[in-house]
């Protein structure tokens, strides 16, 4: 790559990262995630974090993992790209009376020393950074040798992977953006961590989305509160928005298991536990 081409590529990447930051800062992820709290706690319980462990929550959102982990006695630091989510996480920690630190920062270049943490966690978060090889390198770098890296990543074949494909059909992603759901593919995860880990456990788990309202209202809820859906709808004209809404409503309706007028869909994710070499 020539110097000019490299400069142009870097400029395009910085522009993409600025758009991603703006995407996650729109809507209201803290409110959006209230319906995901149960699944987050199930994920946290599966990790088995111990009191006193130094825990880094990468792409921590509004603190859905960080605050309960701190409540359980872990020494928690949360990192997120979105300033408003960092503020929400800090506010929640204060309300709960727990001691946790929250920083604004990038999963591709984390502001921490090597081997700073015993457990490095990311639930449906770091998978959205555009350069996964850098993310993998950073997750390994900040984790101590013998420590754990634990991720929960939507699978390409699962319910949310399918929703991403629908949105991408209507609003194609940047060519610089590696598909986030590749983090849910076992062979890809093995390749990304490579020789940096001494063991790697990969299991498929279910995250249940449950709402007390019908699929059409779920789609509207995503449009208002979930940044990527919010920005996708905003990028379309009226007819484009209607087409996207129709496809998403059909997807949620087709997978709805609720029989009480609400919505209940099961989304597969890959639970990753890696031991840092």
C-alpha positions, 0 to 999 in steps of 0.5 A: 500500500502506497503512502497516499493510499495508507493515509486515505485508508487511515482517514476512512477508518477514523471516519468510520470509528467516529460514526460508530461512536456516534451510533452507540451514543444515540438512542438510549442503550441503558434503557434498551438493555433493561430487557436484557438484564436477565441474560446478562446475569446468566452470562455473569454467573456462568463466568464465576468471577471471584471476589477480589479479582481484577475485572475489565469489562470491555464495551461495558455499555451502561454497566450490565456486567460491571455493576453486578460484578462489583456488587459481588466483590470484584475490582471492576473497570469498565471501558466503553466507546460511548461517553454517555454510556460511561456516564450511565454506568458511573451513575448506576454504580453510584446508585448501587453504592458499588466501587467501580471505575469507568473509562471512555476508550477504544477496544482496539487501543485500550488505556491499560498496562500489560497484564493489568487484569485477571479476567477480561470480559466482553458481552456483546460488545467488543465484537462490534469494533471494526478491526477484530485482530486489534481487539484480540491483541488488546484482550490478550495484552491487558489480561495477565498470563493464566488469566481468563478472557471471556466473551459472549458473541452473537453467532452468524446463524443465530437470531440476531445474526439474521437480524443483522443480515436484514439490516445490512440488506437495507443499509449496507455496512462500510466495506471497512467493517468486518462482520461483527458476527464473525466473532460468533464463529468458532474457527474464526475465534481460534484463528484470532486468539491463535498462540496467545492462549493455552486453552479455548472453550467454545460453547453455544448458549441461548440469550432470551429476548422477552418483551411484554409487547408484540413484535411490531412494538419490539421493532419500534423499541429497537428503532428508538433505543438501539443505536445501530437500528436507530441509525439504520432507519435514519439513513433511509427515506420513508419507503425505505424505512417502511420496507426495513420495518416490514422485514424486521417485523416479519423476522421477529414474528416468525421467531416469536415463541410467546403466546400471551401477546408479548414477544419471546425470541431465543438468540444464540451466542458463542460463549468464549473462555480463553486462558491467556498463555 
